[in-house]
């Protein structure tokens, strides 16, 4: 689950990092152990049930699968660290009020997608499916993950963000894509950054 964070901290926001409570941390850790096993079993069952062909061929499965998995894990871990270190929140903030972010941020990886944690970790079953040449894993498991996350984000997370951050969040929501990172925003902001650096060096 994603919680947005910001550079500008209000005077009432907490300045300390959230505590990693075992009652939430252990189940969160188990997800990373059990989900891959469940993904493999369910994907293999779907392949057999729907008579799906093995794809992609070797060695493209190795290259594409590992690349997407590494990319997804990198995005997810980086966004989670930003959430904890800057936003003072944790991914399971919707399950515990004390773990919710206290600051809204529109920079870093959150500048290009409002839900980078969801985006990053959804790439994992996609990459896993390609690695094992399983279309059942690559196509259906990410859709299931997205469906569950979409319900949580729309029903709980976004209303809570609106309540906590008000108009600042609504403006951020209007400008930033829900899930797929915006390439246009990336190049636009990079261009502005380079222009600012050139102006400062004069």
BAFI-3210 file (N, C-alpha, C; in Angstrom, 3 decimals, decimal comma, padded with zeros to 6 digits):
// residues 202
n [1|2|3|4|5|6|7|8|9|10|11|12|13|14|15|16|17|18|19|20|21|22|23|24|25|26|27|28|29|30|31|32|33|34|35|36|37|38|39|40|41|42|43|44|45|46|47|48|49|50|51|52|53|54|55|56|57|58|59|60|61|62|63|64|65|66|67|68|69|70|71|72|73|74|75|76|77|78|79|80|81|82|83|84|85|86|87|88|89|90|91|92|93|94|95|96|97|98|99|100|101|102|103|104|105|106|107|108|109|110|111|112|113|114|115|116|117|118|119|120|121|122|123|124|125|126|127|128|129|130|131|132|133|134|135|136|137|138|139|140|141|142|143|144|145|146|147|148|149|150|151|152|153|154|155|156|157|158|159|160|161|162|163|164|165|166|167|168|169|170|171|172|173|174|175|176|177|178|179|180|181|182|183|184|185|186|187|188|189|190|191|192|193|194|195|196|197|198|199|200|201|202]
n.u [000,832|000,484|001,567|001,458|004,120|005,918|008,143|007,853|007,260|004,710|004,135|002,917|003,466|004,963|008,408|009,885|010,951|008,684|007,826|008,874|006,689|006,402|004,077|003,051|005,230|006,247|004,100|004,189|006,737|006,419|004,811|006,551|007,757|005,773|004,123|005,629|005,712|002,974|002,329|003,772|002,561|-000,182|000,033|001,153|-000,956|-002,941|-001,740|-001,848|-004,617|-005,684|-004,285|-001,989|000,730|004,327|006,202|008,357|010,703|013,785|016,930|015,530|013,622|015,083|016,550|014,548|012,829|014,440|015,371|012,987|012,064|014,166|014,058|011,438|011,651|013,602|012,309|010,108|011,406|012,927|010,871|009,536|011,491|011,699|009,171|009,294|011,627|011,381|008,657|007,792|006,222|004,750|004,364|002,095|000,335|-002,435|-003,496|-002,781|-002,950|-000,773|001,275|000,853|001,761|002,996|003,597|003,328|004,669|005,968|008,083|011,060|010,735|008,017|007,156|006,503|004,673|001,765|001,580|004,054|005,007|003,071|003,189|005,875|006,035|004,098|005,309|006,893|005,579|005,043|007,622|008,525|006,816|007,614|010,231|009,914|008,622|005,842|002,725|000,415|001,264|002,513|000,509|-002,020|-001,641|-000,455|-002,711|-004,546|-003,231|-003,176|-005,921|-006,744|-005,166|-006,151|-008,751|-008,184|-006,697|-008,481|-010,755|-009,884|-007,213|-006,859|-009,114|-008,288|-005,846|-006,749|-008,198|-006,138|-004,267|-005,600|-006,179|-003,607|-002,984|-004,992|-004,251|-001,775|-002,695|-004,095|-002,041|-000,286|000,289|-001,763|-000,687|001,110|004,299|005,029|006,605|006,824|006,672|009,063|011,102|010,430|010,821|013,479|014,619|013,982|015,488|018,112|018,187|017,973|020,329|022,234|021,653|022,290|025,002|026,031]
n.v [-001,181|002,229|005,363|008,792|011,228|014,274|017,124|019,434|019,932|020,044|021,948|020,396|017,816|014,602|014,150|011,935|008,632|005,964|003,256|-000,080|-002,300|-005,592|-007,086|-006,267|-006,202|-008,830|-010,345|-008,850|-009,463|-012,201|-012,193|-011,787|-014,212|-016,146|-015,307|-015,512|-018,345|-018,991|-017,579|-019,001|-021,575|-021,016|-019,785|-021,862|-023,680|-022,266|-022,163|-024,851|-025,306|-023,512|-024,205|-022,809|-021,584|-022,000|-019,166|-016,307|-017,553|-019,306|-017,576|-015,370|-015,307|-015,391|-012,987|-010,943|-011,575|-011,481|-008,841|-007,305|-008,115|-007,260|-004,518|-003,924|-004,644|-002,816|-000,323|-000,656|-001,055|001,308|003,245|002,453|002,983|005,772|006,433|005,694|007,045|009,758|010,427|009,450|007,187|003,880|000,993|-000,439|001,399|001,870|-000,046|000,565|003,403|004,759|004,235|005,652|008,007|011,282|013,456|015,069|014,417|015,400|014,843|013,066|009,558|009,476|011,558|010,834|008,806|008,090|005,850|004,212|002,014|-000,003|-000,200|-001,050|-003,536|-004,969|-005,551|-007,686|-010,363|-010,359|-010,325|-012,718|-014,545|-014,323|-015,209|-017,923|-018,729|-018,630|-017,806|-017,666|-016,833|-014,398|-012,821|-013,038|-013,043|-010,463|-008,886|-009,716|-008,891|-006,110|-005,609|-006,139|-004,224|-001,907|-001,714|-001,315|001,081|002,938|002,779|003,163|004,320|006,675|008,359|008,782|010,115|012,444|013,488|013,928|015,616|017,377|020,012|020,104|017,431|016,842|018,497|017,390|014,878|015,486|016,162|014,037|010,747|007,846|005,190|004,081|005,250|008,566|009,256|011,620|013,563|012,963|013,704|016,373|017,522|016,906|018,456|020,999|020,977|020,820|023,240|025,017|024,429|025,305|028,025|028,717|028,335|030,444]
n.w [000,000|-000,725|000,579|000,324|000,488|001,577|000,878|002,367|005,648|008,019|011,035|012,924|012,272|012,842|013,634|013,891|012,990|012,173|014,391|013,938|014,413|015,642|015,299|012,906|011,209|010,977|009,660|007,268|006,356|005,955|003,741|001,621|001,546|001,255|-000,868|-003,367|-003,580|-003,666|-005,981|-007,938|-007,785|-008,326|-010,834|-012,372|-012,245|-013,643|-016,159|-016,907|-016,808|-018,713|-020,899|-021,718|-023,693|-023,308|-022,640|-022,551|-025,101|-024,260|-024,412|-023,605|-021,659|-019,286|-019,382|-019,623|-017,467|-015,075|-015,272|-015,058|-012,539|-010,845|-011,384|-010,459|-007,718|-006,915|-007,301|-005,516|-002,996|-002,760|-002,729|-000,405|001,520|001,246|002,125|004,819|005,827|005,104|004,927|007,318|007,664|007,180|005,008|005,806|006,815|006,625|008,210|010,738|012,644|013,784|012,042|009,777|007,220|007,937|006,492|003,371|000,222|-002,948|-004,505|-005,678|-006,212|-005,915|-007,396|-009,922|-009,962|-008,077|-006,598|-006,106|-004,639|-004,906|-007,712|-008,121|-006,711|-008,036|-010,386|-009,764|-009,772|-012,499|-013,669|-012,566|-013,767|-016,453|-016,193|-015,492|-017,706|-017,780|-018,689|-017,249|-014,720|-015,421|-016,580|-015,204|-012,366|-011,702|-012,317|-010,389|-008,059|-008,504|-008,549|-005,883|-004,518|-005,676|-004,648|-001,909|-001,990|-003,193|-001,552|001,084|001,432|-000,260|000,540|003,225|002,847|001,651|003,776|005,645|004,354|002,719|000,394|-000,698|-001,217|-003,111|-005,226|-005,865|-006,632|-008,959|-010,698|-010,886|-012,141|-011,438|-011,267|-013,403|-014,069|-015,208|-018,147|-019,503|-017,460|-016,188|-018,059|-018,418|-015,854|-015,507|-017,493|-016,537|-014,204|-015,190|-016,541|-014,404|-013,062|-014,919|-014,944|-012,334|-012,326|-013,696]
ca.u [000,000|001,291|001,146|002,237|004,922|006,306|009,337|007,494|006,634|003,954|004,624|002,288|003,856|005,995|009,728|010,555|010,578|007,730|008,361|008,559|006,048|006,508|002,789|002,829|006,432|006,367|003,212|004,674|007,878|005,917|004,258|007,626|008,127|004,654|003,557|006,267|005,285|001,604|002,349|004,239|001,557|-001,381|000,383|001,307|-002,299|-003,613|-001,131|-002,383|-006,057|-005,991|-003,409|-001,191|002,066|005,469|006,672|009,099|011,711|015,116|017,250|014,830|012,909|016,037|016,880|013,380|012,303|015,318|015,397|011,739|012,020|015,122|013,504|010,294|012,119|014,306|011,292|009,356|012,247|013,258|009,667|009,277|012,460|011,285|007,978|009,685|012,640|010,954|007,238|007,522|005,134|005,086|003,419|000,846|-000,259|-003,896|-003,883|-002,409|-002,868|000,558|002,205|000,509|002,685|002,574|004,044|003,026|005,804|005,694|009,381|011,613|010,012|006,598|006,830|006,144|003,526|001,251|001,637|005,238|005,170|002,191|003,728|007,103|005,813|003,282|006,224|007,558|004,982|005,207|008,970|008,605|006,134|008,474|011,396|009,510|007,916|004,457|001,805|-000,532|001,886|002,851|-000,669|-003,159|-001,278|-000,395|-004,070|-005,129|-002,562|-003,669|-007,324|-006,810|-004,603|-007,040|-009,843|-007,649|-006,299|-009,644|-011,733|-009,337|-006,016|-007,066|-009,922|-007,484|-004,880|-007,503|-008,528|-004,940|-003,482|-006,503|-006,001|-002,276|-003,069|-005,837|-003,447|-000,811|-003,446|-004,435|-000,849|000,569|-000,425|-002,152|000,164|002,194|005,109|004,943|007,882|006,792|007,040|010,474|011,941|010,122|011,473|014,922|014,965|013,937|016,608|019,323|018,117|018,252|021,753|022,986|021,431|023,002|026,455|026,460]
ca.v [000,000|003,431|006,570|009,869|011,973|015,574|017,806|020,473|019,299|020,967|022,039|019,371|016,480|013,943|014,208|010,681|007,513|005,065|002,042|-001,309|-003,207|-006,979|-007,651|-005,933|-006,459|-010,266|-010,699|-008,203|-010,251|-013,483|-011,980|-011,945|-015,620|-016,975|-014,855|-016,166|-019,752|-018,974|-017,121|-020,104|-022,647|-020,557|-019,573|-023,177|-024,247|-021,549|-022,602|-026,171|-025,208|-022,772|-024,738|-021,684|-021,980|-021,468|-017,924|-016,249|-018,615|-019,136|-017,029|-014,103|-015,400|-015,051|-011,565|-010,106|-011,882|-010,944|-007,379|-006,743|-008,372|-006,353|-003,172|-003,807|-004,657|-001,554|000,728|-000,894|-000,832|002,729|003,971|002,112|003,716|007,169|006,516|005,603|008,013|011,143|010,592|008,962|006,230|002,516|000,503|-000,937|002,515|001,801|-001,001|001,115|004,858|005,240|003,982|006,474|009,111|012,556|014,519|014,828|014,769|015,297|014,737|011,726|008,579|009,787|012,644|010,273|007,932|008,241|004,555|003,488|000,728|-000,923|-000,400|-001,839|-004,913|-005,651|-006,029|-008,920|-011,565|-010,267|-010,797|-014,132|-015,302|-014,366|-016,035|-019,332|-018,936|-018,917|-016,719|-017,597|-015,986|-013,071|-012,044|-013,048|-012,702|-009,002|-008,332|-009,997|-007,990|-004,756|-005,531|-006,022|-002,938|-000,841|-001,614|-000,730|002,471|003,784|002,760|003,579|005,162|008,005|009,196|009,161|011,116|013,688|013,998|014,375|016,638|018,343|020,521|019,757|016,097|016,892|019,078|016,347|013,825|015,965|016,308|012,843|009,515|006,934|004,008|004,011|006,467|009,433|009,555|013,043|014,299|012,727|014,524|017,785|017,946|016,830|019,626|022,149|020,862|021,185|024,679|025,691|024,252|026,195|029,410|028,910|028,320|031,671]
ca.w [000,000|-000,825|001,266|-000,236|001,427|001,016|001,345|003,313|006,800|008,850|012,397|013,757|011,821|013,620|013,026|014,185|012,141|012,828|014,997|013,215|015,358|015,207|014,915|011,501|010,435|010,696|008,537|006,050|005,910|005,475|002,409|000,649|001,514|000,829|-002,149|-004,525|-003,668|-004,144|-007,374|-008,781|-007,805|-009,022|-012,240|-013,010|-012,376|-014,727|-017,418|-017,242|-016,999|-019,941|-021,961|-022,185|-024,163|-022,586|-023,283|-023,823|-025,265|-023,689|-023,080|-023,384|-020,382|-018,231|-019,476|-019,322|-016,135|-014,030|-015,396|-014,520|-011,103|-010,189|-011,492|-009,559|-006,333|-006,676|-007,144|-004,297|-001,814|-002,686|-002,315|000,989|002,334|001,248|002,951|006,226|006,234|004,881|005,230|008,672|007,587|006,789|003,992|006,392|007,536|006,662|009,240|012,041|012,525|014,148|010,948|008,623|006,961|008,506|005,598|001,956|-000,641|-004,384|-005,159|-005,699|-007,017|-005,819|-008,329|-011,221|-009,751|-006,724|-005,915|-006,578|-003,957|-005,620|-009,058|-008,060|-006,287|-009,048|-011,422|-009,334|-010,384|-013,952|-013,964|-012,188|-014,807|-017,638|-015,869|-015,522|-018,976|-017,403|-018,997|-016,148|-013,708|-015,939|-016,967|-014,289|-010,984|-011,533|-012,328|-009,079|-007,109|-008,758|-008,159|-004,420|-004,131|-006,141|-003,686|-000,675|-002,244|-003,476|-000,461|002,377|001,442|-000,834|001,440|004,381|002,406|001,464|005,108|006,353|003,664|002,114|-000,964|-001,192|-001,806|-004,297|-006,302|-006,223|-007,314|-010,307|-011,535|-010,896|-012,530|-010,364|-011,146|-014,383|-014,013|-016,373|-018,802|-019,838|-016,252|-015,918|-018,926|-018,169|-014,627|-015,716|-018,288|-015,639|-013,281|-015,929|-016,806|-013,137|-012,770|-015,807|-014,501|-011,065|-012,562|-014,380]
c.u [000,875|000,690|002,031|002,962|005,421|007,534|009,006|006,706|005,921|004,463|004,061|002,726|004,959|007,313|010,503|010,064|009,618|008,408|007,928|007,997|006,022|005,186|002,421|004,037|006,552|005,406|003,669|005,852|007,432|005,343|005,325|008,128|007,025|004,109|004,273|005,855|003,860|001,502|002,742|003,169|000,309|-001,116|000,523|-000,057|-003,060|-003,054|-001,718|-003,871|-006,405|-005,136|-002,570|000,193|003,154|006,024|007,281|010,141|013,015|016,041|016,509|014,040|013,814|016,283|015,710|012,880|013,130|015,340|014,160|011,641|012,956|014,610|012,343|010,704|012,818|013,333|010,546|010,154|012,588|012,064|009,336|010,221|012,126|010,087|008,341|010,602|012,179|009,511|006,847|006,331|005,634|004,034|002,095|000,148|-001,775|-004,401|-003,597|-002,190|-001,472|001,574|001,880|001,516|002,108|002,932|003,728|004,204|005,435|006,993|009,873|010,780|008,507|006,181|006,289|004,979|003,075|001,383|002,843|005,458|004,324|002,739|004,945|006,851|004,888|004,152|006,875|006,904|005,051|006,577|009,141|007,949|006,970|009,675|011,079|008,692|006,457|003,582|000,748|-000,022|002,019|001,627|-001,713|-002,808|-001,136|-001,777|-004,768|-004,554|-003,085|-005,117|-007,493|-006,313|-005,513|-008,193|-009,359|-007,343|-007,508|-010,615|-011,185|-008,228|-006,264|-007,994|-009,150|-006,450|-005,553|-007,834|-007,301|-004,271|-004,307|-006,163|-004,632|-002,283|-003,883|-005,082|-002,414|-001,490|-003,778|-003,227|-000,070|-000,234|-000,693|-001,132|001,361|002,992|005,054|006,331|007,960|007,195|008,526|011,351|011,680|010,859|012,996|015,407|014,986|015,117|017,909|019,364|018,449|019,722|022,604|022,863|022,223|024,506|026,962|027,030]
c.v [001,242|004,560|007,692|010,648|013,282|016,205|018,784|019,863|020,344|020,915|020,958|017,966|015,917|013,984|012,928|009,585|006,605|003,821|000,821|-002,333|-004,631|-007,533|-007,318|-006,303|-007,924|-010,708|-010,090|-008,969|-011,590|-013,375|-012,245|-013,385|-016,485|-016,601|-015,472|-017,619|-019,838|-018,551|-018,252|-021,190|-022,238|-020,349|-020,877|-023,837|-023,580|-021,951|-023,931|-026,101|-024,579|-023,210|-023,622|-022,155|-021,396|-020,270|-017,029|-017,361|-018,278|-018,508|-015,736|-014,121|-014,996|-013,544|-010,691|-010,325|-011,263|-009,422|-006,745|-006,962|-007,444|-004,920|-002,954|-003,765|-003,348|-000,411|000,569|-000,599|000,639|003,549|003,692|002,861|005,199|007,374|006,528|006,752|009,461|011,352|010,129|008,003|004,866|001,996|000,006|000,145|002,472|000,821|-000,484|002,611|005,392|005,078|004,793|007,611|010,404|013,737|014,124|015,276|014,546|015,202|013,294|010,808|008,820|010,925|012,110|009,286|008,079|006,952|003,730|002,150|-000,338|-001,233|-001,318|-003,292|-005,681|-006,181|-007,361|-010,173|-011,546|-010,800|-012,273|-015,016|-015,423|-015,276|-017,520|-019,677|-019,320|-017,704|-016,571|-016,694|-014,556|-012,199|-011,933|-012,633|-011,193|-008,351|-008,560|-009,054|-006,570|-004,588|-005,348|-004,663|-001,779|-000,626|-000,912|000,748|003,379|003,881|003,326|004,625|006,567|008,883|009,657|010,226|012,466|014,318|014,581|015,575|017,639|018,713|020,179|018,379|016,103|017,487|018,073|015,241|014,227|015,936|015,009|011,596|008,601|005,813|004,024|005,307|007,244|009,734|011,036|013,894|014,159|013,646|016,013|018,293|017,870|018,042|020,876|022,142|021,264|022,686|025,462|025,603|025,161|027,644|029,706|028,994|029,584|032,684]
c.w [000,000|-000,016|000,791|000,848|000,808|001,618|002,464|004,464|007,637|010,277|013,296|013,384|012,700|012,885|013,280|013,261|012,885|013,361|014,206|014,202|014,804|014,711|013,476|010,639|010,047|009,594|007,215|005,476|005,335|004,065|001,355|000,572|000,920|-000,544|-003,350|-004,706|-004,209|-005,600|-008,312|-008,905|-008,593|-010,513|-012,997|-013,227|-013,513|-016,089|-017,873|-017,562|-018,345|-021,136|-022,582|-022,616|-023,277|-023,347|-022,217|-023,917|-024,554|-024,734|-022,764|-022,075|-019,220|-018,203|-019,048|-017,900|-015,024|-014,071|-014,764|-013,019|-010,333|-010,221|-010,533|-008,094|-005,978|-006,442|-005,828|-003,037|-001,653|-002,203|-000,850|001,920|002,383|002,176|004,436|006,641|006,119|005,300|006,615|008,703|007,160|005,816|004,555|007,209|007,619|007,714|010,642|011,903|012,819|013,035|009,702|008,451|007,524|007,611|004,156|001,110|-002,106|-005,171|-005,118|-006,570|-006,988|-006,754|-009,650|-011,146|-008,308|-005,919|-006,371|-005,896|-004,642|-007,006|-009,036|-007,738|-007,228|-010,179|-011,055|-009,904|-011,909|-014,363|-013,653|-013,243|-016,071|-017,397|-015,986|-016,772|-018,744|-017,692|-017,911|-015,038|-014,195|-016,203|-015,859|-012,863|-010,791|-011,522|-010,990|-008,026|-007,263|-008,323|-006,661|-003,966|-004,524|-005,158|-002,406|-000,863|-002,397|-002,296|000,844|002,249|000,913|000,009|002,670|004,027|002,208|002,814|005,797|005,694|002,868|000,678|-001,541|-001,848|-003,088|-005,482|-006,799|-007,034|-008,742|-011,240|-011,741|-011,254|-011,342|-010,173|-012,095|-014,350|-015,319|-016,927|-019,134|-018,635|-015,955|-016,748|-018,725|-016,938|-014,735|-016,510|-017,419|-014,677|-013,953|-016,210|-015,541|-012,787|-013,645|-015,362|-013,233|-011,270|-013,251|-013,393]
res [x|x|x|x|x|x|x|x|x|x|x|x|x|x|x|x|x|x|x|x|x|x|x|x|x|x|x|x|x|x|x|x|x|x|x|x|x|x|x|x|x|x|x|x|x|x|x|x|x|x|x|x|x|x|x|x|x|x|x|x|x|x|x|x|x|x|x|x|x|x|x|x|x|x|x|x|x|x|x|x|x|x|x|x|x|x|x|x|x|x|x|x|x|x|x|x|x|x|x|x|x|x|x|x|x|x|x|x|x|x|x|x|x|x|x|x|x|x|x|x|x|x|x|x|x|x|x|x|x|x|x|x|x|x|x|x|x|x|x|x|x|x|x|x|x|x|x|x|x|x|x|x|x|x|x|x|x|x|x|x|x|x|x|x|x|x|x|x|x|x|x|x|x|x|x|x|x|x|x|x|x|x|x|x|x|x|x|x|x|x|x|x|x|x|x|x|x|x|x|x|x|x]
***
